[in-house]
Amino acid sequence: MHLKKGPEPAAWGSPDGTADVRVERPRPSLVRELSLVAVVVVLYVGISRGGGMFRDSIALAHGRDLLDLERFLHVDVERSLNEWLAPQGVLSVLANYEYAFGYVTTSFGLLIILYLTRSRWYRWARSSFLMINLIGISIFAIYPATPPRLLPGEGFVDTVTDGGTFGSWGSPFTADANHLAAMPSLHVGWAVWFTIVVSSIFAGRWWVKAICLLYVALTTTVIMATANHYILDAVGGALVTLVSVGLLMLVMDKPNVKRPRLTPADAFVLQAESVTGAAQHSGGVLVLRDQRTGPAFRADLLARFRANLDRMPRFRHRVAEGSVWRRPRWEPRGEVDWDWHVPVVHLSPPGGKAALAEFVAGLQREPLPRDRPLWRCHVVTGVAPGEIVVVLTVHRAVADGLSPLVPLLDPRPEPVATDLPRLGVFTRTGAVLKGLGQLARDGRSAQGLPAGGADDRDYGLGQVPTSVVKEAARAYGVRVDDLLLTAAAGALKRVLPGAADVRVNVPLTMPSPTTGRTVTTGALVDLPLGPDDEVERLREVARRGDRSRTGTRARAARFLVGTASGALPPPAQRWFAKVGYGKRFFEGIVATMAGPTGTYRLAGGAVHWVHPVVPLAPGAPLAVGVIGWDRCLDIGVSADPALGADAHRLATAMVAVIDELSRRSGAPDARPRSRSSEEFGQFWPVFREEGIPVRKDMR
């Protein structure tokens, strides 16, 4: 958990980052892009130089087969075109150079322009171009074919070689060229790719499409007239491009698509909810000091929402799931139903934190309906005099945590550091491979807690001063995260004395290697419930927590959820979401989130407390969230009644564990204070000394 700014900016409190904020994607690393080109070149050269001693004879037979098939179909136009072009002088030279450089200039020129202009089309164009070449190279290896110009006895004239074309056949530049790669024609394949990309970018302009189609026709004519390809090669090249683009669109939308698919990670969460019934919306409880009535505050809050809605597009989209074989997509919903999305709720007397906790628990029990945007923002009154509570619930497919409210805060919080740093492509690949091996060895969780269901939820709140936790962590020589994990483990030990060690998922943030946004992954940590001494437990947690510091497991988990799952067909994705997330591998979630320091206002109200709401994973009975807000660490505990301990007792026990560790640390802020584990009174002396207001009903 970061309590200071770091070098890797991320959307504050956004474990799955800025899904609601339009952020310009950074330009891909030039080293990575050139590395991809190098890989393709190495494969091409390897195919050109390989194939064995019989490759030439096999290619010759394939070339004759192609020409014989064309004669059978009466489409063998190559000889006529070649005989017409050969004596044409200047026209023949122009055709030779168009063959040698035309397709290279247009294709790589387009990629370079898209890259330099930071076009949103670059990644889609590059990915489809790579797929075309990989499929083409694979066919070259499997089906070598001699071009017409090298078929003996057929009378074809090699205009490119005879014309002394600079940079083409016979020159040093083509020493590694594959002369037996007639089928498919990548000249035509690249021309069709160029047409698809440019026509998509300039959609609606018929003259652009007409020019591109003329370019394809010209390329097709030239490759046959120069005796370098058969007409069937041209058909094969076009088919390779169409297949490549079709395969890519199974996992990656065009940038101009009107109904974009959910990212693999977002679809994973949505499908996990669908197949298990366990609601997967997160959010937070914001307690504001405000004297306005609920309707008056709501009017100002709606004004803030409307003013920022363009930066929150998913707040206007619903999920269109389609058939069992179709991937879920975002669909514009039209006008926002503000009465449903931002209602006012008044808690019945006597109100208080217990009534608020029960209200939040009720929101966690039911999944958000799929027929409208997946979020709600309740304005709650009746908790305490002079306070208004805003309860945000937003599906994790839209965003995690409180990130949707960031644009609405005044001033807007500064970004904080991510948990894991950005890595280069080779270092990241090595980390993922290592992490996959580690995950395979980790096995399943110990199953020390009872399985939860999807029918009921409980919620509890707590707070401690940030300075107390930081000083204690510094005194013990551990991270703040280690101390908070120990508080969760110690609370389970006190409330459930017979429980065994518990494996928890600790969410971590990292920069996306492709979008520049902040995305969520997780590390599995086994919390020791055996030790009776809290200091001993803290030392063991710190030792076990080292596995999360390397980031290899976390990066591997993100690869599986955010990349590999996207390549699966929808039924396989749903199966993966069902078996890959929940109690089978961990029994709880402990999320520590960075937050801002200073005073912030929401719709004119001063934000006092911010308690996170973390959803339970399917079958896992516990989820703990801790967020740093100003000078406090605010705790939110969600529990399934099957756990055998209500969330309020767990939150209170966490405060008691922190209290004990602080007192025993010898840190300057470890002042004597009450050790009651049943009331929220342990730290009120420190709150008063630091000038932090304390509500009477929570003393």
N, C-alpha and C positions, 0 to 999 in steps of 0.2 A: 504494500500500500504506500503510495507516494504522498508525502506531506509537503513536498517542495516541487517547484517547477523543474522539469527535466528537459533534455535536449530533443526528445521526440514528441512533437505536439500531437495531441489527439483531442477529439471532442470530449469535453468534460463530462464525466459520468456516463459515458456512452460505450458500454462494453461491446456492443455490436455496431457501434459507431454511426453516426450521421446518416442513417438510412432515410431520415426525413429532411436532410439538408443537402442541397445541390452543391457539391464541392468539385471543383475542377480536378480531374485526375492528373497526377503528375506525368511528365514525359517518361516513358520507360527508359531504363538504363541502357545507354548505348553499348556498353560492354556486353550486356545480356543479349541485345539484339544481334550484335555482330557474332556472338558465340553461337546463336541459333543458325545464322548463315553458314558459319564454319562447319557445324555438324552436318548440314545438308550437303555441303561441298565435299566433305570427307566421304560421306555415303556414296555420292555420285562417282567420285574418283575410284572408290573401292569397287563399285560395280563395273566401271569401265575397264579396270585392269584385271578383273577376276573372270570367272566363268569356265575355266578349264580349257583343255586343248581342243575340245570339239565345239567350242562356242561359235566359231566362225561358220562351221558347216550347219550347225543348228539354226543360226541366224539367217543363213542363205535359204534354207528350206522354208523358214517362216516367211521370208520376203516373197518367195515364189508363190507360197500359199495365198498370201494377201492379194497378189496380182491376179492369180487364177480365179479367186473368189470375185474380184471386181469384174473380170471378163465374163464370168458366169452371170453376174448381175447387170452387165452392160453399163458399168459406171467407170470404166478405166479411161479416164480423161487425161491422165498424167502425160502420156506420150505425145498427144496432140498439143498440149500446152507447152511442153518442153521444146518440141520442134518449132513452135511459133516464136518462143522467146529467144532461143539460142542465137539467131542471126540479127537480133534487134539492136545491137550496139549499145547506145546510151541507155535505152530502156532495160536492157539485160543487166548493165552495171548497176542501175538503180535498184533493180529487183534483187541482185546479189547482196547489196548492202542493206536493203530492207530485211532480207532474210537473216543476215549476220547480226544486225544491231537493232532492228526495229522493236522486236518484242522485249529485248533487254532494256532499251531506253524507256519505253512506255511503262513497263511494269515497275522497274526499280525507281524510275523517276516519280511515279505516283506514290510509292511507299515513302520515298525521301520527303516529298512535299507534305504528305500527311503527318510524318514524324516531326518535321520542323515546325509545322503550324499547330502542333499539339491537337490535331483533329481528333474528335471522339471516334472517328472511323478507323484510326490507325490500327488498333489492336484487332479489330474484326478483320480488316483487310490482311494484316500480316498473318493472322492465324489461318485464314482460309488459303492464303498463298503457300504457307508452309505445308499444309495438308495436301494440296495439289501436287507439290513436288515430291513429298514422301510417297504418295500413292504412285506417281509416275515412275519414280526410281525403283519401287518395288516391282512394277510391271516390267521395267527394263531387265531386272535380274531374272525374272521368271520367263519372260518371253522376248528374248533378243530377236531383232528383225533387221535384215539388211535393207537399206533404202533403195529406191529405184536406180539411183546413179551408180550403185555398186553391183547391180545385177548383170552378170556377163551375158552377152548375146541379145540383150533387149534393146540396144540402140539408144539408150538415154545419154544425154550430154550433161556433164557436170559443169554447169555454167559458173558456179561459185569458184571452183578450183581453176578452171580455164581462164576466168577473168582476173585471176590474181587478186582476189578480194582481200584487202588488208584486214587482218584480225580474224580470218575465218580459216577454212580447211587448208592445210598445208603450211600454216604459219606457226611460229613458236607459241602463240597465244592459245592454240587449240591442241597442244601436245597431249593433254589429258582428256580431250573430248571423247565422248562415246559415239563411235561411228555406226554402232549397231543398235541405235535407240530410235528406230522409226516409229514404233507403236508404243505408246500414243504420241501424238505430236504436241509437245509442250508449247511450241510456238502458238498453236491454236488454243491450247488450254489457257495459256497466259493471256491471250487476247480476249477470250471469253470472260476470264476473271476480271480483266481491266474493264470490260463492258459492264459487268454486273456491279462492280464497285462504283464506277463513275455514274452509271444510270441511277444507282440507289442514292448517291449523294445529291444528284440533281434531279430528284424524282419530280415528275410532272412536266419536264422540259423535253418535248418530243424530239427536238432537233439534236439534243445531246445523244439520245438513244440512236437516232438515225446515223450520226457520225460514227458512233461506236460500232454499230452493225456494219457499216461500210469498212471500218478497220478490220473487223473479223473476216469479212469477205476478201479483202485485199490480202491479208495474211494467208488465208487458205489457198488463194490462187497462187501466191508466190511460192509457197512450200512445194506445190506440185509442179509448177512451171520450172523451178530450179532443180527438179528431180531429187528432192530430198525427202519427200513423203508421199504416201499414197492417200487417196481421199478417205480411205478407211482409218488412216492414222488421224486425220482431222476430226473425224467422227469420234474416235477414241479419246482424243484430247478434250473435246467439248464434254463428253460424258464424264471424264475424270473430274473436270471442274465442277460440273453440276452435282456429281456425287459428293465431292469434297465440301461444297457449300451446304448441301443438304445435311451432311453429317455434322458439320459445325453448328448449324442452326438447331440441332437437337440439344446442344449444351450452351449455346451463346447466341443471344439475339442480335439482330442488326441494331445499330444505335438509334435508328428512326422508328423502331417498332412502336405502335400505339398501345399495345398491351404487353409490357415487358414481363418476362417470366421472373419468378422469385429466384434469388440466388440459391445455390445448393444449400448453404447453411440455413437460410431462412426457410426454405422448403423442408429441410430436415426437422426443424422445430415444429412447423405446422403439421407435418405428417405424424410426428411423435404424439402430438395432441390428438390427432384424428384417430389413431389406432389404439390409444390407451385411455382417452377420455380425461386425462389429467390436464387441467387448464394451464396454459403456458404464457400467461400475461404477467408482466412485472410492473414496476412503477414505484410510487413513493407516497408518503404522507407528509405534506408540508403544513406546518403550524405557523400561522401568521398573526402578528399583533395588529389588529384592525378593529375599529369601532363601527364599521359600516354594517348594514344588514346584508343578509345573504344575496337577495336580488340585486342590490346596489353594487356589491362586489362583483357579482357575476356579469353585470353589464360592462364593467371595465375590463374584466378578464376576456369577454367575448371580443371586445375591441382589439385587444392584444393578439388574440388568435387570428382574427380576420386580417390584421395588418401583416402577419407573418406566415399566412397560409401558403403563399407561393414558395416558401422555403421548406415546407413540410408536405410534399406532394402525397405521401402515403396516407396522410390524414384525410385525403379525399378519394382514396382508392379502396375497393374491396377485393377480396380474393376470389377469382373465378377458377374453380378447381376442375371443371370439365369432367370428362370420362375417366375411367380407370387408367387409360393409357396416355392421357394428356397431362402435361406438367402444369402446376398451378401458375396463374398469371395475375398480375395486378390489372384491375379494370376500373376505369374512372366511374365514380358513383354519382357525379353531378353535384347538386347543392348539398351542403352538409346539413344534417338534421341537428341543429344546435340544441333543441329542446331535449333530445335524447343524449347527445354526446356531452353536454355540459349542464347537468341538472343541479338543482339546489335541494339539499336534504337537511332537515332539522331533526336532530336527535331528541328523543323524548326525555324529559327529566328523569333522573338527576343528571344525565349526560356524563361527562367525565371521560377519562382515558379508557376505562373499561368498556363503555358504550362505543367509543371510537374504534377500539380494537375489534369488537364484535362486528361492527359495520365493515371494517376492512376484511375480516375473515369471510364474511358473506360474499364480498366481491370476488374472493379467490376461489370460491367453490364452483362457480359456473364458467365454462369457456365463453369468450365473447362471441356473439352471433356472427356468422360468416356473410350475412346478406348486407352488411354495411361496413364502413371502415372500422378496423380493429383497435379502437381506443375509446376511452371515456375519461372525463375529468369532472369529478363530483365536487361541488362546493358544499361543505358541511358546516352547519352551525349548531349551537347547543352543546358544544364540548366544554367550554369555559367562557366566562364573561370577557369581552374584549378580544376574542380570538376567532379567527376563521380558519378552517382546515380545508386544504385542497388535496383530494385523493386522486392521483393519476393512475390509471390502469391502461397499459398499452401492450399489445401482443409482441412477443419477442421477434416475430417475423418482421415487424415494423421497426422496432428499436428496443434496446434494453435500458432498463433503469429510467432515469429522469431526463435523459438527453432531449426529448421533445420539448421540455419546458425551458431549455437553455436559451433559445432565441427570445423568450418572453421575459426573462429576468432583466432587471435594470440595476446596475450595469451588467453587461454580459460577462460571465465568468471567463477568465483566461484559461487556455488549454493547459493540461498537465501532462506529465510524462507517461508513456506507456510502460507496462511492466516488463515487456521484452523489447529489445532494441531491433532496429532494422538490420538485416543481414544481406550480404551480397548473394547472388544467385548460387554460386558454388558452395559457399558456406551454409546457406539455407538448405540446399539439397542434401548435403551431408548430415545436417542436423535432423532433417526429416527421416532419412534412412536409419540413422542411429535410433531415433525415437520410436520408429515402427518396431525395431527389434526389442526395445525396452518394453513397449506396450505388450508385445507378444509374450514376454517373460513375466509380466506383472500378474497375469491371471485375473480372476474375478475377486470381488470383495469378500470379506469374511462373513457377511450376512449376520452381524451382531445385533441389529435392530429389527423389530418386526416390520413386515411389509405394510406400506400404506395403501390406501385406496384413492378413488377420485371423487368421493362423495362429500367429504367434510374437511374443514380447515379451521385452524386456530391461529391467532396472531397476538404477539406481545411486543412491547416497546421498552426501551431503556436508553440512558445516556450516561456518558462519563466525560470528564474534561480531557481534551487532547493532550494537554501538558502533562497530566498524570501518567498517561499511557506512554508518551514519548520518553519521559524521564525514567520510568521503570524499565522500558526496553533498553535504553542507553546504559542503565546501571547493570543490567544482566548481560549486556553485549549481544543482544539479539535484535531482530527486526521487529517493527511494530506488528507486522503480519503474524509473526510467530507468537507474540503475546496474545493477540486476538484469537488465533487458533487454539491456544492453550485455554483461553477463557471459555470457548465453546466446548472443548473436551472436558474441562473441569466442571462445567455446568451439567453436562450429561452424567458425569460421575456422581455428582451430588443428588441429582434428581432421579437417576436410574442406577443405583449402586451396583447392581448385578450385571450391567452391560459390559460387553467385551469391546476390544478396540474397534473403532469405526473408521471406515474409509470414506473420505469426503472429496468432493470435486471443488477445487479452488479456482474460480475463474480468473484468467489473466488476460490483459490487453496487449495487443501487438499491432504494429503498422501492417496494413495489407500490402503485399508486394506488388499489387497491380493497381489498386485504386488510390493508395495514399491515405485511406481512411483508417479508423481504428476498428479492429475486429476482435471478437472474443474467442478465446480458446480456454483450455483448462488443464490443470495438473491434479493428479490423484495423490492425496496424502493420507496416510493412516494415522489417525489421532489415538494416542495411547491413553486408555482409560484405566490401566492397571495401577500406576503409582498413586499413593494416597497423598503424597507431598506435592503441592502445586509447583514449587521451584524445580523439583525433579522432573515433573511433567513438562515444564517449559523447556528444560534442556533437551529432553527427548524429542519434543515437537520441533525444536530448532534443528536437531540432527536429521530428523526425517524430512524436514522441509527443504533440505538441500536439493532434493530431486526436482523441485519446482523451479529452483534458481537457474538450472542449466537451460531450461526451455526446450530441450529436445523432445520430451514426451508431449509437451503442449503444442509444439509446432507440428508434430506427427498427427496429433488429434485433430488439429485444424485442417491439415491436409486431407484427412479421411472424410471429415464432415463438409469442408468447404470446397474441395476439389474433386476427390475421387467419387463421392456420392453423386456429383453432378453428371458423371458419365454413365450412371446406371439408368435403365428404363424406370418409369414411375413405379411399377409394382415392386421392383427390387429396391427402389429408394424407400418405399413405405416399410418393407421388411427390415431394411437396415436401420431405419429410425426406431422401429419397435424393439429390435434386439440390441442396438448399440447405445441406448441412452436410458439410464435409470438404475434401479437397484441391482441389476445383474452385475454392474461394475462399480457402483458406489452407492452409499446409503444416505448421503446428505450433501448439501451445498453450503459452503462458507465463503461468502463473497465480501471482500474488503475493497471499498471504492474510494478513490480520491475525490475530494470536493474542494470548493474554494474557501478562502478566508476573507473576512470583511463582511460588510452589511449589504444585503441584496433585497430588492423589492420585487414583488410579483403583483402586477395590476395595482400598484400603489400601496400594497400591504407589506410590512417588514417581515421577511422570512425568519422565523425564530428557530424551529426545529425541522429537520428533514429526516424521516425514518424510511429506509429502503424497504421495498416489498419484493422479495425474491420468490418465484414460484417453485413448488416442489417438483422434482423430477419424477417421472412415472415410477410408482412403487416405493420411492424413497420418502421417509416420513419427516424429514427435517430440512429446513433451509434457513440460513442465517445471513443477514446482510448488515454490514457496518459501513457507514459513510462518514467521512470527515466533513463537518460543516462549521465554518467559522472556528470557534474554539472548543467545539464538542465533537465527540464521536457518537453518532446516533445509531442505535441498534434496532433492527426489526427482525423478529423471529417468527417464522411460519412453521407450523407443525401439523401433522395428522394426528387426530385423537388416538389412532392405533399405537402411537409411540408410547402412550401411558404417562405422559407429562404434558401439561398445558404450556403454551408458548410464554405466558406471563412468568411462570416459575423459572423457565429456562433463561429468559432475558434477565430476570432478577439475579439468578445464580451466576450469570456471566459477569454482572457488575460486582458481585461478591468476590469472585475469583480475581478480577482485576484489582479490587480493593486489597485483598490479601497480598498479592504479588507486589503491589506498590508499597505497602507498609513494610514488607520484608526486604525490599530492595536497597534501602538506605539512601534512596534518591532524595534530593532536596524537597520535592513535592510530596514525599511519602509521610504526611503528617498523620498522627493518630486520629482515628475516626471510628464511627460505629461499624460493626461487622454484621449487622442484621442482613440476612439473606432473603427476607420476605417483604421488605419495603424498598422503595426507591430513595432511601435517605442517606446512603453511604457517603455521597460526595457533595451534599448540599453545602457544607462549610467551605469547601474549595470553590464552589460556584459563587458563593457570596463574596469571598475574598477576591475573586477575579472580576467581580462586578457583573456577572452573568445573571440576568433575571431568572427567578425560579417560580414556577406556578405553585400556588398553595396546595392545590389538590394533588400534586405529585411529590410533596414533601413527605 
